[in-house]
């Protein structure tokens, strides 16, 4: 099935409030929502993000990646998490779309100061960047009236490349650009999956003449472009017709008018910076939006400067995906992921897709060239056959109709038994159906601490006019982590019409922050209902910013420890740490295992070994992010000394603090705390006792700074 559309329109509201207010409208597979939301960014913050994304130096890539993540989550919070109705529509739409995918269609024509932001960075903290997944491709959608809708072409795509580098502008090595594009498409061209041709004279009139002589399906422009804020126009820099490398300034409207005349052009790729910029009050002024408004099915443009290596990689993967007959929005996702997987920074967010096509399918598989057209005699013979078949069919139909009329008048005399109509199908009203609704949700305690067991209480109501029968329900603790999906599932036998049932279950999280969880009813969609979209209800659970106290009496699955219990890397993974033996410290002890044991009433984590291996050091590795501090309690097995080392990385390469050769006595409970005078970013703790085994009885982790 084709992907479903999740259309979002952002419009600035008049009034001059500070911060500005925007209307967010959503048209989704499960309904429509309209909410007024305050601006997520100040004007200064918008400028700062632009500076970050316009920077292409290698030294700035890490900062750019951080900016993309931060901005993306703020945009997602603005569009989705700012109101419960928006979040419900989003979660329910993802559920409805499933593996068919949910296309995110953004309309920012009237978004004012927010319009030129890189919306492609929008990031669901529970799913990563949406634009990097083929299940949630992100594209721009203009609200302009489309002049025409073009069907997909069953052709081998022919690409016409325009390369312009006139005098008076920063020099572009167009020959190298041409060679890079050829290299990027070598395999595709050799396998006849696309063709590539260069416009010899990069002028507007040469483009007009070329398009008159042959059918081209993709126009690929490489050159300079910008936005004239005084005239309010998007501009491209071609070369004039004289051949002396003098510039020819072409407006977005002029290019759109020329390309828009061609019925075969489905796609325009603008490999030039600022080609998506346009003012709020003139949608035809921008180059990309102007082309879409002229009826071009799709336009790919660059909203920031992009490096040569990234441009080549993007072109290779993008055209490869198009040749594989992927819809263009999925081709963009594939190309973005190729950039994200092979480059540092956030250049994957630089390309922007404007799309008018409903399904994104621009090209289909070309028909076989061996298929010969019908000659006139064959056409005439086929037409005669169709007439004969039609006449015979009409005669049969008339005969059947006469037979039916006679049978209808005689049948009651032969068999007077009446037909029984089911009660549910009578015209007295619609069939009786249940309607499961998720009502009140409570968390106790409302804001638990990491590791603290809390209870979720959910009210499920049947608002329909028929009983539900047995159905399953589930709670997903976090949509960002597949491990936490289906954290709790169970079955309800039946809820009568108008009745409610309360369900409760325990849970604990192993890290700080806010978790987007959701309750789902009728997991297998076995119950026909009058209203199914209300079967999913997302809600957030925020953990208090308090220490995570682990005394090893409780496991992450909320089961009490009944020692002895073997400990593996999976035992505490849900709490985002693992404990293992430092096998490199004692050769021959590679097979030493750990377990939770009973030590005179205390639960301790210790190695199970004999001989020298009994004193193997332990290492605690914090998986998710460094914590700001850690306290340890050890139950000493024998007289000797203890050494604790704190590292800033889980590999143990960056030592930040060491408590060395601290005297300890057998049976003593010794506490160790990281000094406040050292950097507070702990990712690993190594524990060593000179005599006897390491017995860890308690660990307190402090929230990341």
Order of alpha helices (4+ residues) and beta strands (2+ residues): beta-beta-beta-alpha-alpha-alpha-beta-beta-beta-beta-beta-beta-alpha-alpha-beta-alpha-beta-beta-beta-beta-alpha-beta-alpha-beta-alpha-alpha-beta-beta-alpha-beta-beta-beta-beta-beta-beta-beta-beta-beta-beta-beta-beta-beta-beta-beta-beta-beta-beta-beta
